[in-house]
Amino acid sequence: MNPQTRNLLIQRVIDSLGILAPGSIFERFGVVFIEYLRDVKLVQRGSSVGGSQSVGR
């Protein structure tokens, strides 16, 4: 996928779901939700879409 298109689509999802909770709360919710649905343990590293540092939890 074209990187610009990918970034645009990701931003649209973020904007649409942003009404549910502020960024950090929503990101944490997403991790817990995916871990529950897929029965996996996720480790967050790097930075969030908003540029905040993500550390392993």
PDBQT receptor file of N, H, CA, C and O in Angstrom, charges set to zero:
ATOM      1  N   MET A   1       0.845  -1.171   0.000  1.00  0.00    +0.000 N 
ATOM      2  CA  MET A   1       0.000   0.000   0.000  1.00  0.00    +0.000 C 
ATOM      3  C   MET A   1       0.895   1.240   0.000  1.00  0.00    +0.000 C 
ATOM      4  O   MET A   1       1.939   1.275   0.651  1.00  0.00    +0.000 OA
ATOM      5  N   ASN A   2       0.475   2.212  -0.716  1.00  0.00    +0.000 N 
ATOM      6  H   ASN A   2      -0.373   2.184  -1.245  1.00  0.00    +0.000 HD
ATOM      7  CA  ASN A   2       1.183   3.488  -0.749  1.00  0.00    +0.000 C 
ATOM      8  C   ASN A   2       1.251   4.056   0.676  1.00  0.00    +0.000 C 
ATOM      9  O   ASN A   2       0.220   4.144   1.344  1.00  0.00    +0.000 OA
ATOM     10  N   PRO A   3       2.441   4.442   1.153  1.00  0.00    +0.000 N 
ATOM     11  CA  PRO A   3       2.582   4.940   2.524  1.00  0.00    +0.000 C 
ATOM     12  C   PRO A   3       1.699   6.151   2.832  1.00  0.00    +0.000 C 
ATOM     13  O   PRO A   3       1.184   6.273   3.943  1.00  0.00    +0.000 OA
ATOM     14  N   GLN A   4       1.524   7.037   1.868  1.00  0.00    +0.000 N 
ATOM     15  H   GLN A   4       1.942   6.938   0.965  1.00  0.00    +0.000 HD
ATOM     16  CA  GLN A   4       0.678   8.212   2.105  1.00  0.00    +0.000 C 
ATOM     17  C   GLN A   4      -0.786   7.803   2.259  1.00  0.00    +0.000 C 
ATOM     18  O   GLN A   4      -1.498   8.337   3.110  1.00  0.00    +0.000 OA
ATOM     19  N   THR A   5      -1.231   6.860   1.438  1.00  0.00    +0.000 N 
ATOM     20  H   THR A   5      -0.653   6.426   0.746  1.00  0.00    +0.000 HD
ATOM     21  CA  THR A   5      -2.605   6.371   1.547  1.00  0.00    +0.000 C 
ATOM     22  C   THR A   5      -2.808   5.676   2.880  1.00  0.00    +0.000 C 
ATOM     23  O   THR A   5      -3.820   5.873   3.552  1.00  0.00    +0.000 OA
ATOM     24  N   ARG A   6      -1.821   4.850   3.259  1.00  0.00    +0.000 N 
ATOM     25  H   ARG A   6      -0.998   4.689   2.713  1.00  0.00    +0.000 HD
ATOM     26  CA  ARG A   6      -1.891   4.137   4.544  1.00  0.00    +0.000 C 
ATOM     27  C   ARG A   6      -2.013   5.128   5.692  1.00  0.00    +0.000 C 
ATOM     28  O   ARG A   6      -2.869   4.970   6.563  1.00  0.00    +0.000 OA
ATOM     29  N   ASN A   7      -1.158   6.154   5.698  1.00  0.00    +0.000 N 
ATOM     30  H   ASN A   7      -0.463   6.282   4.990  1.00  0.00    +0.000 HD
ATOM     31  CA  ASN A   7      -1.203   7.162   6.762  1.00  0.00    +0.000 C 
ATOM     32  C   ASN A   7      -2.532   7.898   6.783  1.00  0.00    +0.000 C 
ATOM     33  O   ASN A   7      -3.062   8.183   7.856  1.00  0.00    +0.000 OA
ATOM     34  N   LEU A   8      -3.071   8.207   5.626  1.00  0.00    +0.000 N 
ATOM     35  H   LEU A   8      -2.640   7.976   4.754  1.00  0.00    +0.000 HD
ATOM     36  CA  LEU A   8      -4.363   8.883   5.549  1.00  0.00    +0.000 C 
ATOM     37  C   LEU A   8      -5.468   8.014   6.135  1.00  0.00    +0.000 C 
ATOM     38  O   LEU A   8      -6.303   8.494   6.902  1.00  0.00    +0.000 OA
ATOM     39  N   LEU A   9      -5.470   6.741   5.776  1.00  0.00    +0.000 N 
ATOM     40  H   LEU A   9      -4.792   6.351   5.154  1.00  0.00    +0.000 HD
ATOM     41  CA  LEU A   9      -6.502   5.834   6.284  1.00  0.00    +0.000 C 
ATOM     42  C   LEU A   9      -6.384   5.639   7.794  1.00  0.00    +0.000 C 
ATOM     43  O   LEU A   9      -7.394   5.599   8.497  1.00  0.00    +0.000 OA
ATOM     44  N   ILE A  10      -5.160   5.518   8.289  1.00  0.00    +0.000 N 
ATOM     45  H   ILE A  10      -4.340   5.551   7.717  1.00  0.00    +0.000 HD
ATOM     46  CA  ILE A  10      -4.952   5.392   9.737  1.00  0.00    +0.000 C 
ATOM     47  C   ILE A  10      -5.457   6.640  10.444  1.00  0.00    +0.000 C 
ATOM     48  O   ILE A  10      -6.125   6.541  11.473  1.00  0.00    +0.000 OA
ATOM     49  N   GLN A  11      -5.149   7.801   9.911  1.00  0.00    +0.000 N 
ATOM     50  H   GLN A  11      -4.607   7.882   9.075  1.00  0.00    +0.000 HD
ATOM     51  CA  GLN A  11      -5.594   9.047  10.533  1.00  0.00    +0.000 C 
ATOM     52  C   GLN A  11      -7.114   9.154  10.534  1.00  0.00    +0.000 C 
ATOM     53  O   GLN A  11      -7.692   9.658  11.497  1.00  0.00    +0.000 OA
ATOM     54  N   ARG A  12      -7.764   8.695   9.488  1.00  0.00    +0.000 N 
ATOM     55  H   ARG A  12      -7.295   8.285   8.706  1.00  0.00    +0.000 HD
ATOM     56  CA  ARG A  12      -9.234   8.717   9.450  1.00  0.00    +0.000 C 
ATOM     57  C   ARG A  12      -9.831   7.837  10.538  1.00  0.00    +0.000 C 
ATOM     58  O   ARG A  12     -10.820   8.207  11.170  1.00  0.00    +0.000 OA
ATOM     59  N   VAL A  13      -9.229   6.673  10.754  1.00  0.00    +0.000 N 
ATOM     60  H   VAL A  13      -8.426   6.373  10.241  1.00  0.00    +0.000 HD
ATOM     61  CA  VAL A  13      -9.709   5.787  11.818  1.00  0.00    +0.000 C 
ATOM     62  C   VAL A  13      -9.489   6.440  13.177  1.00  0.00    +0.000 C 
ATOM     63  O   VAL A  13     -10.378   6.425  14.028  1.00  0.00    +0.000 OA
ATOM     64  N   ILE A  14      -8.307   7.013  13.379  1.00  0.00    +0.000 N 
ATOM     65  H   ILE A  14      -7.585   7.025  12.688  1.00  0.00    +0.000 HD
ATOM     66  CA  ILE A  14      -8.003   7.682  14.640  1.00  0.00    +0.000 C 
ATOM     67  C   ILE A  14      -8.999   8.809  14.905  1.00  0.00    +0.000 C 
ATOM     68  O   ILE A  14      -9.528   8.925  16.010  1.00  0.00    +0.000 OA
ATOM     69  N   ASP A  15      -9.251   9.622  13.911  1.00  0.00    +0.000 N 
ATOM     70  H   ASP A  15      -8.821   9.528  13.013  1.00  0.00    +0.000 HD
ATOM     71  CA  ASP A  15     -10.187  10.742  14.069  1.00  0.00    +0.000 C 
ATOM     72  C   ASP A  15     -11.591  10.243  14.385  1.00  0.00    +0.000 C 
ATOM     73  O   ASP A  15     -12.280  10.822  15.224  1.00  0.00    +0.000 OA
ATOM     74  N   SER A  16     -12.016   9.179  13.723  1.00  0.00    +0.000 N 
ATOM     75  H   SER A  16     -11.455   8.709  13.041  1.00  0.00    +0.000 HD
ATOM     76  CA  SER A  16     -13.360   8.647  13.928  1.00  0.00    +0.000 C 
ATOM     77  C   SER A  16     -13.523   8.037  15.313  1.00  0.00    +0.000 C 
ATOM     78  O   SER A  16     -14.574   8.184  15.936  1.00  0.00    +0.000 OA
ATOM     79  N   LEU A  17     -12.495   7.358  15.797  1.00  0.00    +0.000 N 
ATOM     80  H   LEU A  17     -11.641   7.238  15.290  1.00  0.00    +0.000 HD
ATOM     81  CA  LEU A  17     -12.582   6.695  17.090  1.00  0.00    +0.000 C 
ATOM     82  C   LEU A  17     -12.159   7.586  18.247  1.00  0.00    +0.000 C 
ATOM     83  O   LEU A  17     -12.360   7.235  19.410  1.00  0.00    +0.000 OA
ATOM     84  N   GLY A  18     -11.578   8.730  17.936  1.00  0.00    +0.000 N 
ATOM     85  H   GLY A  18     -11.415   9.015  16.991  1.00  0.00    +0.000 HD
ATOM     86  CA  GLY A  18     -11.095   9.638  18.963  1.00  0.00    +0.000 C 
ATOM     87  C   GLY A  18     -12.171  10.149  19.892  1.00  0.00    +0.000 C 
ATOM     88  O   GLY A  18     -11.865  10.609  20.992  1.00  0.00    +0.000 OA
ATOM     89  N   ILE A  19     -13.418  10.081  19.481  1.00  0.00    +0.000 N 
ATOM     90  H   ILE A  19     -13.667   9.708  18.587  1.00  0.00    +0.000 HD
ATOM     91  CA  ILE A  19     -14.503  10.554  20.339  1.00  0.00    +0.000 C 
ATOM     92  C   ILE A  19     -14.757   9.607  21.511  1.00  0.00    +0.000 C 
ATOM     93  O   ILE A  19     -15.431   9.980  22.472  1.00  0.00    +0.000 OA
ATOM     94  N   LEU A  20     -14.222   8.383  21.440  1.00  0.00    +0.000 N 
ATOM     95  H   LEU A  20     -13.675   8.080  20.660  1.00  0.00    +0.000 HD
ATOM     96  CA  LEU A  20     -14.439   7.415  22.513  1.00  0.00    +0.000 C 
ATOM     97  C   LEU A  20     -13.618   7.721  23.760  1.00  0.00    +0.000 C 
ATOM     98  O   LEU A  20     -14.093   7.534  24.880  1.00  0.00    +0.000 OA
ATOM     99  N   ALA A  21     -12.399   8.185  23.569  1.00  0.00    +0.000 N 
ATOM    100  H   ALA A  21     -12.014   8.337  22.659  1.00  0.00    +0.000 HD
ATOM    101  CA  ALA A  21     -11.508   8.474  24.701  1.00  0.00    +0.000 C 
ATOM    102  C   ALA A  21     -10.280   9.204  24.180  1.00  0.00    +0.000 C 
ATOM    103  O   ALA A  21      -9.964   9.119  22.993  1.00  0.00    +0.000 OA
ATOM    104  N   PRO A  22      -9.578   9.929  25.067  1.00  0.00    +0.000 N 
ATOM    105  CA  PRO A  22      -8.327  10.566  24.648  1.00  0.00    +0.000 C 
ATOM    106  C   PRO A  22      -7.320   9.515  24.173  1.00  0.00    +0.000 C 
ATOM    107  O   PRO A  22      -7.437   8.341  24.523  1.00  0.00    +0.000 OA
ATOM    108  N   GLY A  23      -6.346   9.928  23.388  1.00  0.00    +0.000 N 
ATOM    109  H   GLY A  23      -6.250  10.882  23.103  1.00  0.00    +0.000 HD
ATOM    110  CA  GLY A  23      -5.384   9.048  22.746  1.00  0.00    +0.000 C 
ATOM    111  C   GLY A  23      -4.793   7.948  23.596  1.00  0.00    +0.000 C 
ATOM    112  O   GLY A  23      -4.906   6.775  23.242  1.00  0.00    +0.000 OA
ATOM    113  N   SER A  24      -4.160   8.295  24.719  1.00  0.00    +0.000 N 
ATOM    114  H   SER A  24      -4.069   9.248  25.006  1.00  0.00    +0.000 HD
ATOM    115  CA  SER A  24      -3.477   7.279  25.520  1.00  0.00    +0.000 C 
ATOM    116  C   SER A  24      -4.445   6.265  26.106  1.00  0.00    +0.000 C 
ATOM    117  O   SER A  24      -4.128   5.078  26.182  1.00  0.00    +0.000 OA
ATOM    118  N   ILE A  25      -5.612   6.715  26.517  1.00  0.00    +0.000 N 
ATOM    119  H   ILE A  25      -5.870   7.679  26.455  1.00  0.00    +0.000 HD
ATOM    120  CA  ILE A  25      -6.617   5.796  27.070  1.00  0.00    +0.000 C 
ATOM    121  C   ILE A  25      -7.128   4.879  25.969  1.00  0.00    +0.000 C 
ATOM    122  O   ILE A  25      -7.275   3.674  26.177  1.00  0.00    +0.000 OA
ATOM    123  N   PHE A  26      -7.397   5.447  24.801  1.00  0.00    +0.000 N 
ATOM    124  H   PHE A  26      -7.277   6.425  24.632  1.00  0.00    +0.000 HD
ATOM    125  CA  PHE A  26      -7.889   4.630  23.702  1.00  0.00    +0.000 C 
ATOM    126  C   PHE A  26      -6.845   3.618  23.245  1.00  0.00    +0.000 C 
ATOM    127  O   PHE A  26      -7.181   2.472  22.945  1.00  0.00    +0.000 OA
ATOM    128  N   GLU A  27      -5.576   4.035  23.190  1.00  0.00    +0.000 N 
ATOM    129  H   GLU A  27      -5.303   4.965  23.434  1.00  0.00    +0.000 HD
ATOM    130  CA  GLU A  27      -4.510   3.106  22.796  1.00  0.00    +0.000 C 
ATOM    131  C   GLU A  27      -4.426   1.937  23.767  1.00  0.00    +0.000 C 
ATOM    132  O   GLU A  27      -4.309   0.788  23.343  1.00  0.00    +0.000 OA
ATOM    133  N   ARG A  28      -4.484   2.215  25.054  1.00  0.00    +0.000 N 
ATOM    134  H   ARG A  28      -4.579   3.148  25.399  1.00  0.00    +0.000 HD
ATOM    135  CA  ARG A  28      -4.426   1.145  26.054  1.00  0.00    +0.000 C 
ATOM    136  C   ARG A  28      -5.637   0.235  25.925  1.00  0.00    +0.000 C 
ATOM    137  O   ARG A  28      -5.505  -0.986  26.008  1.00  0.00    +0.000 OA
ATOM    138  N   PHE A  29      -6.816   0.814  25.723  1.00  0.00    +0.000 N 
ATOM    139  H   PHE A  29      -6.924   1.806  25.655  1.00  0.00    +0.000 HD
ATOM    140  CA  PHE A  29      -8.028   0.022  25.519  1.00  0.00    +0.000 C 
ATOM    141  C   PHE A  29      -7.848  -0.906  24.323  1.00  0.00    +0.000 C 
ATOM    142  O   PHE A  29      -8.212  -2.081  24.384  1.00  0.00    +0.000 OA
ATOM    143  N   GLY A  30      -7.287  -0.381  23.239  1.00  0.00    +0.000 N 
ATOM    144  H   GLY A  30      -6.991   0.573  23.190  1.00  0.00    +0.000 HD
ATOM    145  CA  GLY A  30      -7.079  -1.182  22.037  1.00  0.00    +0.000 C 
ATOM    146  C   GLY A  30      -6.180  -2.376  22.294  1.00  0.00    +0.000 C 
ATOM    147  O   GLY A  30      -6.443  -3.472  21.799  1.00  0.00    +0.000 OA
ATOM    148  N   VAL A  31      -5.120  -2.172  23.064  1.00  0.00    +0.000 N 
ATOM    149  H   VAL A  31      -4.906  -1.281  23.466  1.00  0.00    +0.000 HD
ATOM    150  CA  VAL A  31      -4.199  -3.270  23.390  1.00  0.00    +0.000 C 
ATOM    151  C   VAL A  31      -4.925  -4.337  24.201  1.00  0.00    +0.000 C 
ATOM    152  O   VAL A  31      -4.846  -5.523  23.882  1.00  0.00    +0.000 OA
ATOM    153  N   VAL A  32      -5.629  -3.920  25.247  1.00  0.00    +0.000 N 
ATOM    154  H   VAL A  32      -5.693  -2.956  25.507  1.00  0.00    +0.000 HD
ATOM    155  CA  VAL A  32      -6.351  -4.876  26.096  1.00  0.00    +0.000 C 
ATOM    156  C   VAL A  32      -7.403  -5.626  25.279  1.00  0.00    +0.000 C 
ATOM    157  O   VAL A  32      -7.562  -6.838  25.431  1.00  0.00    +0.000 OA
ATOM    158  N   PHE A  33      -8.111  -4.917  24.423  1.00  0.00    +0.000 N 
ATOM    159  H   PHE A  33      -7.982  -3.933  24.299  1.00  0.00    +0.000 HD
ATOM    160  CA  PHE A  33      -9.163  -5.514  23.601  1.00  0.00    +0.000 C 
ATOM    161  C   PHE A  33      -8.597  -6.565  22.648  1.00  0.00    +0.000 C 
ATOM    162  O   PHE A  33      -9.137  -7.667  22.552  1.00  0.00    +0.000 OA
ATOM    163  N   ILE A  34      -7.517  -6.234  21.945  1.00  0.00    +0.000 N 
ATOM    164  H   ILE A  34      -7.079  -5.338  22.023  1.00  0.00    +0.000 HD
ATOM    165  CA  ILE A  34      -6.906  -7.182  21.008  1.00  0.00    +0.000 C 
ATOM    166  C   ILE A  34      -6.332  -8.383  21.754  1.00  0.00    +0.000 C 
ATOM    167  O   ILE A  34      -6.463  -9.521  21.303  1.00  0.00    +0.000 OA
ATOM    168  N   GLU A  35      -5.692  -8.125  22.902  1.00  0.00    +0.000 N 
ATOM    169  H   GLU A  35      -5.585  -7.201  23.269  1.00  0.00    +0.000 HD
ATOM    170  CA  GLU A  35      -5.166  -9.243  23.691  1.00  0.00    +0.000 C 
ATOM    171  C   GLU A  35      -6.290 -10.204  24.074  1.00  0.00    +0.000 C 
ATOM    172  O   GLU A  35      -6.118 -11.422  24.021  1.00  0.00    +0.000 OA
ATOM    173  N   TYR A  36      -7.431  -9.655  24.456  1.00  0.00    +0.000 N 
ATOM    174  H   TYR A  36      -7.570  -8.666  24.499  1.00  0.00    +0.000 HD
ATOM    175  CA  TYR A  36      -8.573 -10.490  24.836  1.00  0.00    +0.000 C 
ATOM    176  C   TYR A  36      -9.133 -11.256  23.635  1.00  0.00    +0.000 C 
ATOM    177  O   TYR A  36      -9.373 -12.461  23.716  1.00  0.00    +0.000 OA
ATOM    178  N   LEU A  37      -9.338 -10.555  22.531  1.00  0.00    +0.000 N 
ATOM    179  H   LEU A  37      -9.143  -9.577  22.464  1.00  0.00    +0.000 HD
ATOM    180  CA  LEU A  37      -9.934 -11.185  21.351  1.00  0.00    +0.000 C 
ATOM    181  C   LEU A  37      -9.058 -12.272  20.747  1.00  0.00    +0.000 C 
ATOM    182  O   LEU A  37      -9.558 -13.314  20.323  1.00  0.00    +0.000 OA
ATOM    183  N   ARG A  38      -7.761 -12.033  20.708  1.00  0.00    +0.000 N 
ATOM    184  H   ARG A  38      -7.355 -11.186  21.053  1.00  0.00    +0.000 HD
ATOM    185  CA  ARG A  38      -6.848 -12.948  20.019  1.00  0.00    +0.000 C 
ATOM    186  C   ARG A  38      -6.079 -13.861  20.961  1.00  0.00    +0.000 C 
ATOM    187  O   ARG A  38      -5.297 -14.694  20.503  1.00  0.00    +0.000 OA
ATOM    188  N   ASP A  39      -6.284 -13.722  22.275  1.00  0.00    +0.000 N 
ATOM    189  H   ASP A  39      -6.919 -13.045  22.647  1.00  0.00    +0.000 HD
ATOM    190  CA  ASP A  39      -5.578 -14.519  23.274  1.00  0.00    +0.000 C 
ATOM    191  C   ASP A  39      -4.061 -14.459  23.059  1.00  0.00    +0.000 C 
ATOM    192  O   ASP A  39      -3.375 -15.479  22.996  1.00  0.00    +0.000 OA
ATOM    193  N   VAL A  40      -3.570 -13.219  22.950  1.00  0.00    +0.000 N 
ATOM    194  H   VAL A  40      -4.127 -12.390  23.001  1.00  0.00    +0.000 HD
ATOM    195  CA  VAL A  40      -2.139 -12.970  22.771  1.00  0.00    +0.000 C 
ATOM    196  C   VAL A  40      -1.701 -11.905  23.772  1.00  0.00    +0.000 C 
ATOM    197  O   VAL A  40      -2.535 -11.212  24.354  1.00  0.00    +0.000 OA
ATOM    198  N   LYS A  41      -0.411 -11.780  23.965  1.00  0.00    +0.000 N 
ATOM    199  H   LYS A  41       0.267 -12.343  23.492  1.00  0.00    +0.000 HD
ATOM    200  CA  LYS A  41       0.150 -10.722  24.808  1.00  0.00    +0.000 C 
ATOM    201  C   LYS A  41       0.918  -9.771  23.907  1.00  0.00    +0.000 C 
ATOM    202  O   LYS A  41       1.884 -10.182  23.263  1.00  0.00    +0.000 OA
ATOM    203  N   LEU A  42       0.513  -8.511  23.847  1.00  0.00    +0.000 N 
ATOM    204  H   LEU A  42      -0.271  -8.177  24.371  1.00  0.00    +0.000 HD
ATOM    205  CA  LEU A  42       1.167  -7.514  23.013  1.00  0.00    +0.000 C 
ATOM    206  C   LEU A  42       2.150  -6.704  23.845  1.00  0.00    +0.000 C 
ATOM    207  O   LEU A  42       1.906  -6.431  25.020  1.00  0.00    +0.000 OA
ATOM    208  N   VAL A  43       3.251  -6.328  23.236  1.00  0.00    +0.000 N 
ATOM    209  H   VAL A  43       3.450  -6.550  22.281  1.00  0.00    +0.000 HD
ATOM    210  CA  VAL A  43       4.235  -5.455  23.873  1.00  0.00    +0.000 C 
ATOM    211  C   VAL A  43       4.341  -4.203  23.019  1.00  0.00    +0.000 C 
ATOM    212  O   VAL A  43       4.694  -4.268  21.842  1.00  0.00    +0.000 OA
ATOM    213  N   GLN A  44       4.032  -3.064  23.625  1.00  0.00    +0.000 N 
ATOM    214  H   GLN A  44       3.745  -3.012  24.581  1.00  0.00    +0.000 HD
ATOM    215  CA  GLN A  44       4.085  -1.798  22.905  1.00  0.00    +0.000 C 
ATOM    216  C   GLN A  44       5.492  -1.228  23.008  1.00  0.00    +0.000 C 
ATOM    217  O   GLN A  44       6.063  -1.129  24.094  1.00  0.00    +0.000 OA
ATOM    218  N   ARG A  45       6.035  -0.855  21.859  1.00  0.00    +0.000 N 
ATOM    219  H   ARG A  45       5.571  -0.936  20.976  1.00  0.00    +0.000 HD
ATOM    220  CA  ARG A  45       7.354  -0.226  21.814  1.00  0.00    +0.000 C 
ATOM    221  C   ARG A  45       7.343   0.854  20.748  1.00  0.00    +0.000 C 
ATOM    222  O   ARG A  45       6.547   0.807  19.810  1.00  0.00    +0.000 OA
ATOM    223  N   GLY A  46       8.227   1.822  20.898  1.00  0.00    +0.000 N 
ATOM    224  H   GLY A  46       8.873   1.860  21.661  1.00  0.00    +0.000 HD
ATOM    225  CA  GLY A  46       8.329   2.868  19.886  1.00  0.00    +0.000 C 
ATOM    226  C   GLY A  46       7.521   4.082  20.278  1.00  0.00    +0.000 C 
ATOM    227  O   GLY A  46       7.589   4.546  21.416  1.00  0.00    +0.000 OA
ATOM    228  N   SER A  47       6.746   4.602  19.322  1.00  0.00    +0.000 N 
ATOM    229  H   SER A  47       6.691   4.226  18.397  1.00  0.00    +0.000 HD
ATOM    230  CA  SER A  47       5.935   5.775  19.609  1.00  0.00    +0.000 C 
ATOM    231  C   SER A  47       4.529   5.590  19.075  1.00  0.00    +0.000 C 
ATOM    232  O   SER A  47       4.294   4.840  18.127  1.00  0.00    +0.000 OA
ATOM    233  N   SER A  48       3.613   6.283  19.698  1.00  0.00    +0.000 N 
ATOM    234  H   SER A  48       3.804   6.892  20.467  1.00  0.00    +0.000 HD
ATOM    235  CA  SER A  48       2.223   6.243  19.268  1.00  0.00    +0.000 C 
ATOM    236  C   SER A  48       2.061   7.086  18.005  1.00  0.00    +0.000 C 
ATOM    237  O   SER A  48       2.985   7.778  17.578  1.00  0.00    +0.000 OA
ATOM    238  N   VAL A  49       0.889   7.013  17.429  1.00  0.00    +0.000 N 
ATOM    239  H   VAL A  49       0.138   6.451  17.776  1.00  0.00    +0.000 HD
ATOM    240  CA  VAL A  49       0.617   7.815  16.235  1.00  0.00    +0.000 C 
ATOM    241  C   VAL A  49       0.744   9.303  16.573  1.00  0.00    +0.000 C 
ATOM    242  O   VAL A  49       1.142  10.104  15.727  1.00  0.00    +0.000 OA
ATOM    243  N   GLY A  50       0.410   9.663  17.795  1.00  0.00    +0.000 N 
ATOM    244  H   GLY A  50       0.086   9.012  18.483  1.00  0.00    +0.000 HD
ATOM    245  CA  GLY A  50       0.515  11.051  18.213  1.00  0.00    +0.000 C 
ATOM    246  C   GLY A  50       1.923  11.500  18.560  1.00  0.00    +0.000 C 
ATOM    247  O   GLY A  50       2.147  12.668  18.876  1.00  0.00    +0.000 OA
ATOM    248  N   GLY A  51       2.890  10.555  18.500  1.00  0.00    +0.000 N 
ATOM    249  H   GLY A  51       2.708   9.606  18.243  1.00  0.00    +0.000 HD
ATOM    250  CA  GLY A  51       4.276  10.901  18.774  1.00  0.00    +0.000 C 
ATOM    251  C   GLY A  51       4.727  10.664  20.201  1.00  0.00    +0.000 C 
ATOM    252  O   GLY A  51       5.894  10.883  20.525  1.00  0.00    +0.000 OA
ATOM    253  N   SER A  52       3.819  10.219  21.059  1.00  0.00    +0.000 N 
ATOM    254  H   SER A  52       2.871  10.041  20.795  1.00  0.00    +0.000 HD
ATOM    255  CA  SER A  52       4.192   9.919  22.444  1.00  0.00    +0.000 C 
ATOM    256  C   SER A  52       4.961   8.613  22.506  1.00  0.00    +0.000 C 
ATOM    257  O   SER A  52       4.705   7.689  21.735  1.00  0.00    +0.000 OA
ATOM    258  N   GLN A  53       5.905   8.546  23.431  1.00  0.00    +0.000 N 
ATOM    259  H   GLN A  53       6.113   9.297  24.058  1.00  0.00    +0.000 HD
ATOM    260  CA  GLN A  53       6.687   7.331  23.586  1.00  0.00    +0.000 C 
ATOM    261  C   GLN A  53       5.820   6.217  24.153  1.00  0.00    +0.000 C 
ATOM    262  O   GLN A  53       5.056   6.438  25.093  1.00  0.00    +0.000 OA
ATOM    263  N   SER A  54       5.934   5.030  23.589  1.00  0.00    +0.000 N 
ATOM    264  H   SER A  54       6.554   4.851  22.826  1.00  0.00    +0.000 HD
ATOM    265  CA  SER A  54       5.238   3.843  24.095  1.00  0.00    +0.000 C 
ATOM    266  C   SER A  54       6.275   2.930  24.698  1.00  0.00    +0.000 C 
ATOM    267  O   SER A  54       7.299   2.642  24.079  1.00  0.00    +0.000 OA
ATOM    268  N   VAL A  55       6.014   2.479  25.898  1.00  0.00    +0.000 N 
ATOM    269  H   VAL A  55       5.182   2.713  26.401  1.00  0.00    +0.000 HD
ATOM    270  CA  VAL A  55       6.937   1.548  26.543  1.00  0.00    +0.000 C 
ATOM    271  C   VAL A  55       6.240   0.220  26.737  1.00  0.00    +0.000 C 
ATOM    272  O   VAL A  55       5.014   0.168  26.834  1.00  0.00    +0.000 OA
ATOM    273  N   GLY A  56       6.999  -0.842  26.795  1.00  0.00    +0.000 N 
ATOM    274  H   GLY A  56       7.995  -0.801  26.716  1.00  0.00    +0.000 HD
ATOM    275  CA  GLY A  56       6.422  -2.175  26.980  1.00  0.00    +0.000 C 
ATOM    276  C   GLY A  56       5.624  -2.265  28.266  1.00  0.00    +0.000 C 
ATOM    277  O   GLY A  56       6.057  -1.792  29.316  1.00  0.00    +0.000 OA
ATOM    278  N   ARG A  57       4.450  -2.881  28.172  1.00  0.00    +0.000 N 
ATOM    279  H   ARG A  57       4.098  -3.265  27.319  1.00  0.00    +0.000 HD
ATOM    280  CA  ARG A  57       3.601  -3.059  29.360  1.00  0.00    +0.000 C 
ATOM    281  C   ARG A  57       3.266  -4.501  29.506  1.00  0.00    +0.000 C 
ATOM    282  O   ARG A  57       2.560  -4.880  30.440  1.00  0.00    +0.000 OA
TER     283      ARG A  57
